[in-house]
């Protein structure tokens, strides 16, 4: 059984239709020049560092005042080497996470911060 659906016949002409194109038929365009604005000047390092320092000092003072108002007794931190070591490790890791968040806020993007966060959270 054979089915003939269609037949195609394609003929290509050897001569080009229309007059030949030359360079004189299109006028030359003007050269495109780009003007880039100058980048904005950044403030000296002292200004953002002092603002960041003021924010950190404000947070620390706020935490100190809140702990004193709540009556947190910091004298009951264990005096043994193991208890003192665990206390310092806890606060060290807490400080590490806050420092990582500050570095993320200042410098890193999310894809750069996630591996650092995974490494640091492995010990918590």
C-alpha positions as CSV (number, residue, x, y, z in Angstrom):
1,X,0.0,0.0,0.0
2,X,1.4,3.4,-0.9
3,X,0.0,6.8,-0.2
4,X,1.1,9.8,-2.3
5,X,0.5,12.8,-0.2
6,X,2.2,15.6,-2.1
7,X,4.9,16.3,-4.6
8,X,7.3,19.3,-4.3
9,X,9.1,20.9,-7.2
10,X,11.7,23.5,-6.3
11,X,13.3,25.7,-9.0
12,X,16.1,28.2,-8.1
13,X,16.9,31.1,-10.3
14,X,20.4,31.9,-11.2
15,X,20.0,35.6,-11.7
16,X,19.3,38.1,-8.9
17,X,16.1,40.1,-9.0
18,X,16.5,43.9,-8.9
19,X,19.5,46.2,-9.4
20,X,22.8,45.3,-7.7
21,X,23.4,47.0,-4.4
22,X,26.3,49.3,-4.0
23,X,27.7,51.3,-1.0
24,X,26.6,54.6,-2.4
25,X,22.9,53.7,-2.0
26,X,23.1,54.0,1.8
27,X,24.3,57.2,3.5
28,X,26.9,56.9,6.3
29,X,25.5,57.3,9.8
30,X,27.1,59.5,12.4
31,X,29.4,57.8,14.9
32,X,27.6,56.9,18.1
33,X,29.2,58.3,21.2
34,X,28.3,57.2,24.7
35,X,28.5,59.5,27.7
36,X,28.8,57.8,31.0
37,X,28.2,59.9,34.2
38,X,31.0,60.1,36.7
39,X,30.4,57.7,39.6
40,X,29.2,59.3,42.8
41,X,32.0,60.1,45.3
42,X,31.9,57.8,48.4
43,X,32.3,59.3,51.8
44,X,35.5,58.7,53.8
45,X,35.8,55.5,55.7
46,X,35.5,57.3,59.0
47,X,31.9,58.3,58.4
48,X,30.3,54.8,57.8
49,X,32.6,53.3,60.5
50,X,31.5,55.9,63.1
51,X,27.8,55.3,62.2
52,X,28.3,51.6,62.5
53,X,30.1,52.1,65.8
54,X,27.3,54.2,67.2
55,X,24.7,51.6,66.2
56,X,26.7,48.8,67.9
57,X,27.2,50.9,71.1
58,X,23.5,51.7,71.1
59,X,22.6,48.0,70.9
60,X,25.1,47.1,73.6
61,X,23.8,49.8,75.9
62,X,20.2,48.7,75.2
63,X,21.0,45.1,76.0
64,X,22.8,46.1,79.2
65,X,19.9,48.2,80.4
66,X,17.3,45.6,79.5
67,X,19.3,42.9,81.3
68,X,19.6,45.1,84.4
69,X,15.9,46.0,84.3
70,X,14.9,42.3,84.0
71,X,17.1,41.5,86.9
72,X,19.4,39.1,85.1
73,X,22.0,37.8,87.5
74,X,25.3,37.5,85.7
75,X,27.1,36.5,88.9
76,X,25.7,33.0,88.6
77,X,27.9,32.1,85.6
78,X,29.5,28.7,86.5
79,X,33.0,29.2,87.9
80,X,34.4,25.8,86.8
81,X,36.6,25.6,83.8
82,X,34.1,23.5,81.8
83,X,31.1,25.8,82.7
84,X,33.1,28.9,81.9
85,X,34.4,27.4,78.6
86,X,30.8,26.5,77.6
87,X,29.6,30.0,78.4
88,X,32.3,31.6,76.4
89,X,31.8,29.2,73.5
90,X,28.0,30.0,73.5
91,X,28.6,33.8,73.5
92,X,31.4,33.4,71.0
93,X,29.2,31.5,68.6
94,X,26.4,34.1,69.1
95,X,28.9,36.9,68.3
96,X,30.1,34.9,65.3
97,X,26.5,34.8,63.9
98,X,26.0,38.5,64.5
99,X,29.4,39.3,62.9
100,X,28.4,37.2,59.9
101,X,25.1,39.1,59.5
102,X,27.0,42.4,59.6
103,X,29.5,41.2,57.0
104,X,26.5,40.0,54.9
105,X,24.9,43.4,55.3
106,X,28.1,45.3,54.3
107,X,29.8,43.1,51.8
108,X,28.4,39.7,50.8
109,X,25.4,38.5,48.8
110,X,23.2,35.6,49.7
111,X,25.1,33.0,47.6
112,X,28.4,34.0,49.2
113,X,27.0,34.0,52.8
114,X,25.2,30.6,52.7
115,X,28.3,28.4,52.8
116,X,29.8,30.5,55.6
117,X,26.5,30.3,57.5
118,X,26.4,26.5,57.1
119,X,30.0,26.2,58.3
120,X,29.4,28.3,61.3
121,X,26.1,26.8,62.2
122,X,27.6,23.3,62.2
123,X,29.0,23.9,65.6
124,X,25.9,25.4,67.2
